[in-house]
Amino acid sequence: MPELADIFRLYGDEYMRAYGRDMLPSHKRAFYDILHCRTEAMGGHVLKCDYCGREHYVYHSCKNRHCPKCHGEQTKEWLALRSGELLPAPYFHCVFTLPHEMRDILRKNQKALYGLLLKSAAESLIKLAQDPRYVGGQIGVLAVLHTWGRDLAYHPHVHCLATGGGVSPDGKLWLPARKNFFLPIRAVSPIFKGIFLDEMKKQYPDLVIPRSALRQKWNVNIAPVQENGEMILGYLSRYIHRIAMTNGRIISIHDGNVSFRYKDTRDNQWKTMALKAEEFMRRFLQHVLPRGFHKVRYFGLWSPAHRKTLRRVQILLLSYPAPASTEQKPAQEPKEETNEYLVPGQTCPYCRKGTLHQVRAIFRHWRAPPAGLSHDRKS
């Protein structure tokens, strides 16, 4: 099965000769990591079976957040951390999308404006939810940044998961939202737009906002999450560690072209697209986030400042009935092939009789400053 690393391996040298001097350090780092993930360059260890004597070479993952091979463990760790913060209440999935006229500004000011986009989306929900006509209390919001469309085009938007209710101002009551209704989109959209533009003007007065973006409505979508309490974390994990392209969507690499599957949101059908390898790599790398940028952020009840309030709310909701799952499952994205690590003490996968023992380590290759594909930052 073809992988993203195979594309980089086959056509990476050409890409680096054409664009290497202009690539951001974060793009070079992702390029190098994905290319060498689970290879000798990342180091590893050798396991030997005490029955058949067969040796197994196990190489380490790159752990880059943009690598399609490295999200299994990250997802498990995230789920374990978040399980203690789950509220037994309904949830709503909210998506905030900027007008396409704003995309060029965001692309050129990613670290500043990506954070502002996340904050504006979450604050618009929190602000309107405080209105007694809707909730009248403090809600919890988890916001996740995505920058891509299914065809790898640049499409910055925010997925928010919001609690279907909030805690009263005195912290003593849980105020549930109406069944299957959270907040009116026609009210959320202008608040989101206003917060983003006002903060952008204050913090970055030199940035010019297109007039067409000022005149039009900004797209917001809100829908109830039809999952029960036990399934909500699984729902969340679909968005937390999702990346622009997974190995499972790549169909073929042939004659300088890459074919991959994508889901057309207009008819909800899976289709196939073919791109030149160079264009495919360019589209993928434009979604590599700035180094140190946090794409997942927590607001309201889920913010670190409200941990004590969150615990009180969880106690309040102990008898609150969790919503039943009635959602019909959509067409599933092709499953990612998993690469399970072999570990000491495991049964030998070859003879099925012996036990694996580590016999030696493989040391990771050192890297130089990122001047090119084979010259990256020492880590």
VEXGU-305035 format. One line per 10 residues: number of its first residue (from 1); for each residue x, y, z of C-alpha. Coordinates in steps of 0.001 Angstrom, whole numbers, plus 500000, padded with zeros to 6 digits. Each point is the difference from the previous one (the first is absolute). Layout:
<sites>
NUM	X Y Z; ...
</sites>
This chain:
<sites>
1	500000 500000 500000; 501515 503395 498997; 500859 502459 502752; 500629 503713 500327; 503652 499233 500771; 500296 498198 496644; 499011 503189 498181; 502626 501987 501879; 502574 497287 499363; 499336 499820 496249
11	499563 503688 499212; 501409 501827 503029; 503359 500851 498466; 498339 501751 497057; 497693 501886 502332; 502848 501140 502237; 502064 501175 497025; 497047 502094 498821; 498705 501341 503325; 502503 499082 502720
21	501418 503509 500421; 496545 501484 500556; 498617 497297 502303; 499239 500841 503602; 502038 498121 502641; 496789 498352 501250; 499306 498681 496487; 503526 498592 499688; 499712 498364 503382; 496699 498334 499077
31	501465 498935 496648; 503016 498368 501653; 498013 498352 502792; 497336 498488 497746; 502639 498787 497560; 501990 498227 502725; 497203 498902 502348; 500526 496396 501151; 503291 499713 498187; 503556 499565 501279
41	500445 503791 500002; 497602 500263 502963; 501801 497335 502012; 498408 496978 501599; 500939 496601 501367; 500444 496382 498987; 497913 497214 501542; 500992 496320 499822; 497785 496954 500442; 501269 497578 502640
51	498512 497055 498076; 500622 500450 496268; 502799 502552 500307; 498442 502377 497500; 500888 503687 500426; 497421 502755 499627; 501043 503599 499297; 497641 502492 501633; 500476 503651 499038; 498620 502981 501892
61	497264 502344 498822; 500848 503597 499146; 497158 501284 502274; 499396 502915 497644; 496368 501119 500309; 499667 500151 496208; 501150 496419 499427; 497246 497502 499089; 501795 497173 501845; 500265 501665 503390
71	496481 500704 501212; 498940 496729 501578; 501903 500513 503242; 499291 503742 500037; 496273 499339 499773; 500130 497434 502819; 501909 502397 502244; 497592 502842 499255; 496961 497820 500676; 501465 498913 503334
81	500609 503607 501056; 496558 501235 498931; 497937 497130 501396; 499991 501607 503441; 498579 503256 498586; 497013 498557 498165; 496611 501389 501008; 496913 497725 499861; 498075 502515 497908; 499020 500620 496366
91	502599 501503 497670; 499924 502141 496877; 502439 500038 497077; 500634 503518 498676; 502069 500826 496909; 501322 503506 499286; 501340 500838 496544; 501640 503207 498807; 499052 501514 496605; 502403 498962 497245
101	501056 503661 499636; 501654 499728 503441; 502067 496905 499204; 502998 501792 498528; 500306 502194 503120; 499871 496941 502253; 502558 498131 497924; 502488 502870 500353; 499365 500521 503746; 499392 496493 501242
111	501323 500028 503543; 498159 503216 500875; 496698 499520 498202; 499508 496269 500530; 499918 500611 503744; 497615 502912 499535; 497722 497823 497855; 499764 497348 502732; 499377 502594 502695; 497349 501879 498000
121	498038 496832 499219; 499949 498848 503626; 499249 503422 501464; 497058 500557 497658; 498378 496821 501372; 500829 500831 503614; 498721 503576 499690; 496648 499107 498446; 499485 497002 502309; 500063 502364 502973
131	496735 501514 498726; 497122 498602 502164; 497918 499476 496852; 502304 497160 498970; 502055 498593 502892; 500707 502748 502511; 503260 498551 501300; 503611 499062 499387; 500421 497253 497402; 503033 497911 499107
141	501585 500257 496544; 502745 497934 498409; 501320 501590 496785; 502105 498263 497335; 501600 501686 496991; 499873 498348 496576; 501519 501716 496953; 499071 497625 497197; 497141 498891 497821; 499707 496379 498922
151	501892 500712 496765; 502918 501524 502003; 499021 503541 499003; 500663 502741 502557; 496769 500352 501989; 500526 501299 503564; 497130 499244 502369; 499365 499104 503630; 498136 497025 501434; 498550 500683 503441
161	498377 497559 502363; 497777 501861 502467; 498100 498713 503019; 496226 500120 499560; 499551 502036 503144; 501999 501985 502521; 500491 500739 503655; 498131 502930 501563; 501935 503153 500974; 499973 498943 503670
171	501367 496550 499063; 497148 498149 501730; 497693 499006 497141; 500324 498244 496654; 498011 501806 497300; 499319 497637 497067; 499506 501253 496453; 496787 499152 498203; 499800 496530 498476; 501687 499913 496575
181	500402 503786 500059; 502984 501887 501304; 500476 503488 498575; 498550 501769 496928; 502500 500059 497138; 498752 503387 498838; 501120 501435 503352; 503280 498077 500378; 501315 500938 496545; 500133 503816 500474
191	501455 499621 503495; 502751 497725 498651; 500680 502423 497160; 500022 503018 502308; 502363 498473 502579; 502473 498862 497342; 500062 503295 498051; 500108 502219 503096; 502910 498080 501520; 501790 499869 496669
201	499750 503789 499605; 501262 500572 503556; 502892 497550 499923; 501007 500249 496332; 498898 503424 498707; 502232 499766 496933; 498148 497006 498564; 497507 500960 497302; 496618 498268 500184; 498288 499496 496601
211	496763 501961 499682; 498129 496973 498702; 500815 498144 503241; 498533 502891 501996; 496739 499995 498059; 499115 496304 499984; 498744 497636 502686; 502584 497656 501508; 499132 496339 499842; 499101 498211 503252
221	498352 496616 500353; 498616 498483 503221; 498652 496468 500393; 499268 497717 502967; 502394 497109 500556; 497876 496857 500062; 502408 497968 502094; 499578 498716 503527; 502405 500795 502806; 502163 496933 499452
231	500511 500793 496313; 500607 503747 500184; 503757 499717 500526; 500254 497810 496922; 498101 502676 498096; 502430 502632 501246; 503066 497997 499049; 498919 500046 496339; 500863 503695 499905; 502842 500373 502489
241	502787 498128 498187; 498624 500017 496472; 502500 501139 497365; 499666 501233 496422; 500772 496618 498408; 500087 496452 501368; 501725 497039 498405; 496661 498240 499671; 498771 502611 497506; 502968 499672 497637
251	499118 497677 497121; 503081 500001 497771; 503283 501696 499142; 500832 499655 496325; 501905 501902 497341; 500318 503160 502056; 496331 500062 501037; 498280 499300 503314; 496418 498743 500100; 498008 500226 503227
261	496457 499751 501303; 498089 502978 501306; 496453 500532 501173; 497987 502521 498005; 497926 501908 502555; 497512 501049 497323; 498622 496491 499499; 501700 498207 502937; 501628 497518 497596; 503566 498698 499873
271	501835 500974 496816; 503502 499777 498544; 502398 502818 499165; 503396 499884 498283; 502695 502637 500482; 503563 500400 498862; 502280 498849 502827; 501490 503481 500333; 496549 501590 500356; 498904 497287 502421
281	503000 500690 502267; 499434 503758 499777; 496351 499626 501001; 500833 497677 502874; 502821 502129 501424; 497892 503181 500024; 498071 498394 502869; 503070 499527 502202; 499402 502244 502985; 502561 502448 501438
291	502330 498485 502557; 498596 500232 503536; 496488 500880 498869; 497237 498196 501932; 497234 498953 497609; 497762 498777 502855; 498857 502501 502628; 497567 499924 502917; 497631 502779 501018; 497286 500670 502577
301	499400 497065 502340; 502803 498029 498322; 502627 502719 500379; 502752 499360 502580; 498730 502973 502042; 496677 498253 500664; 501154 496553 501172; 498308 500342 503395; 496751 501180 498429; 500120 497063 497573
311	500262 497539 502896; 496987 501581 501711; 498010 499778 496763; 500876 496319 499615; 498574 499349 503465; 496863 501989 499116; 499493 497862 496887; 500431 496573 501592; 496259 499325 499613; 499658 501762 496647
321	498823 497520 497280; 502543 499584 497203; 498548 500396 496491; 499364 496800 498055; 501839 499465 496733; 497616 500289 497040; 502420 501122 497317; 500257 498006 496801; 503671 499390 499352; 501302 501879 496920
331	502146 498452 497297; 503285 499216 501687; 503348 501364 498934; 502365 497242 498838; 501612 498502 503085; 503618 500773 500679; 502300 497018 499997; 501406 499515 503506; 503596 499187 500756; 500158 498380 503412
341	503320 500081 501817; 501636 496777 501051; 501068 500189 503637; 502183 497859 502281; 498034 497146 501560; 497655 499677 497028; 499523 496681 498207; 502066 499728 496837; 497718 500793 497024; 502066 497667 497790
351	500053 496680 501873; 497183 500748 502482; 501888 498004 502645; 502886 502022 501358; 500209 503270 501930; 501674 503159 498729; 502937 501514 501914; 501879 503208 499212; 503597 499264 498983; 501278 503409 498869
361	499030 503597 499333; 500128 501942 496732; 501050 503589 500588; 498216 502877 498310; 501818 501964 497299; 501003 503540 500884; 498768 502829 497823; 501597 503296 498963; 498176 503370 499519; 497074 499833 497518
371	501628 501341 496850; 498598 497190 497871; 498367 496606 500092; 502997 498213 501490; 501090 502959 502141; 497521 500602 502769; 500028 501290 503564; 501853 497938 502596; 497516 498440 502418
</sites>
